[in-house]
Amino acid sequence: MEKVTKSGQIAKSMEYTPFWGVSEDLIDKRKWELVFFLSPVCDGICAHCWSAETYLGKTVTLPWHYNFWKSINPSRVREIRLTGGEPFLFRQIGGVVDIIRSSLGTEIPIRILTSGRHFISFKDGQEGVEETILNLQAR
């Protein structure tokens, strides 16, 4: 969380900004981390997960994603995070990533927040890495 000092300067302590006390001009000049909840569905019971309690939406179609991501100004985005529930349970995740890339370009990093339970290999070394990649590609 960022804190505003008495002089109006921002002292950075974490990633998220509380908007009270921060000038509109300063907010308008920032690049933002865009967190998008792909799906409320998750079959995990991860103790650290906060998204099941905060997700208020529903899954949407690829045409909706196309319109949404086209409306985003890429110069204002620092990073995109796709989450859920479990984002890899959203069958069209690859289509969403393709839409984001075609709409915003390839320079903005896309991070997927996942437990990884459905595709991570438990094999050691290179064999495990290769199996994980194959599992991801099969999604």
C-alpha positions in Angstrom: 0.0 0.0 0.0 1.3 3.5 -0.8 1.2 6.2 1.8 1.0 9.9 1.1 3.5 11.9 3.1 2.7 15.4 4.5 4.4 17.0 1.5 2.0 15.1 -0.8 4.7 12.7 -2.0 4.0 9.0 -2.2 6.1 6.7 0.0 5.8 3.2 -1.6 5.4 0.3 0.8 3.3 -2.2 -1.2 1.6 -2.5 -4.6 -2.0 -1.2 -3.9 -3.0 2.4 -3.6 -5.7 3.7 -1.3 -7.1 6.6 -3.2 -8.0 8.9 -0.3 -5.5 11.7 0.0 -3.9 11.0 -3.5 -4.4 13.7 -6.1 -6.3 12.9 -9.3 -3.4 14.1 -11.3 -1.1 11.6 -9.6 -3.6 8.8 -10.1 -4.0 9.6 -13.8 -0.2 9.3 -14.5 0.2 5.8 -13.0 0.5 2.6 -14.8 -1.9 0.1 -13.2 -1.9 -3.6 -12.4 -5.1 -5.0 -13.8 -6.5 -8.0 -11.9 -9.2 -9.9 -13.8 -11.3 -12.6 -12.2 -11.9 -15.2 -15.0 -14.1 -17.6 -13.1 -15.6 -18.2 -9.7 -15.1 -21.9 -10.0 -12.4 -23.6 -8.0 -12.2 -27.1 -6.6 -9.4 -26.3 -4.2 -9.5 -25.5 -0.5 -6.3 -23.4 -0.2 -6.2 -21.8 3.2 -4.5 -18.7 1.8 -7.1 -18.0 -0.9 -9.0 -14.8 -0.7 -10.7 -14.8 -4.1 -13.6 -17.1 -3.2 -14.8 -14.5 -0.6 -14.3 -11.5 -2.9 -15.4 -12.7 -6.3 -18.7 -11.0 -7.1 -19.1 -11.6 -10.8 -19.8 -14.4 -13.3 -18.0 -15.9 -16.2 -18.3 -14.0 -19.5 -18.0 -15.0 -23.1 -15.1 -14.4 -25.5 -16.9 -11.7 -27.4 -17.4 -9.9 -24.1 -13.6 -10.2 -23.5 -12.9 -8.9 -26.9 -14.9 -5.7 -26.3 -13.5 -5.3 -22.8 -9.8 -5.6 -23.6 -10.2 -3.4 -26.7 -11.4 -0.6 -24.4 -8.3 -0.7 -22.3 -5.5 1.8 -23.0 -2.3 -0.3 -23.0 -0.2 2.8 -22.0 -2.0 2.8 -18.7 -1.3 -0.9 -17.8 1.8 -2.2 -16.1 0.7 -5.8 -15.7 -2.3 -8.1 -16.1 -3.2 -10.7 -13.6 -5.7 -13.4 -14.4 -7.2 -15.1 -11.4 -10.4 -16.7 -10.2 -11.3 -19.2 -8.5 -9.0 -21.4 -10.5 -8.3 -19.7 -13.8 -7.2 -22.9 -15.5 -10.7 -24.3 -14.9 -12.0 -21.6 -17.3 -11.8 -23.6 -20.6 -11.3 -20.6 -22.8 -8.3 -19.1 -20.9 -6.1 -19.5 -24.0 -8.6 -17.5 -26.0 -8.7 -14.7 -23.4 -4.9 -14.5 -23.5 -5.0 -14.3 -27.3 -7.5 -11.5 -27.1 -5.4 -9.6 -24.5 -2.3 -10.0 -26.7 -4.1 -8.8 -29.9 -5.7 -5.9 -28.0 -2.9 -4.7 -25.9 0.3 -6.1 -27.5 3.0 -8.4 -26.2 4.9 -6.0 -23.9 2.6 -6.1 -21.0 3.2 -9.1 -18.8 0.3 -11.5 -18.1 0.5 -13.4 -14.9 -1.9 -16.2 -14.0 -2.6 -16.7 -10.3 -3.2 -20.4 -9.9 -2.7 -23.2 -7.4 -1.3 -25.3 -10.3 -2.9 -28.4 -8.9 -4.2 -29.5 -12.3 -1.1 -29.5 -14.4 2.1 -29.3 -12.3 4.2 -32.5 -12.6 5.7 -34.0 -9.4 8.6 -35.6 -11.4 12.1 -34.3 -10.7 14.3 -32.2 -12.9 13.9 -31.6 -16.7 11.3 -34.5 -17.0 9.0 -32.6 -14.5 9.4 -29.3 -16.4 8.6 -31.0 -19.7 5.6 -32.8 -18.3 4.3 -29.5 -16.8 4.7 -27.7 -20.2 2.8 -30.5 -21.9 0.0 -30.4 -19.3 -0.3 -26.6 -19.8 -0.4 -26.9 -23.6 -3.1 -29.5 -23.3 -5.3 -27.0 -21.5 
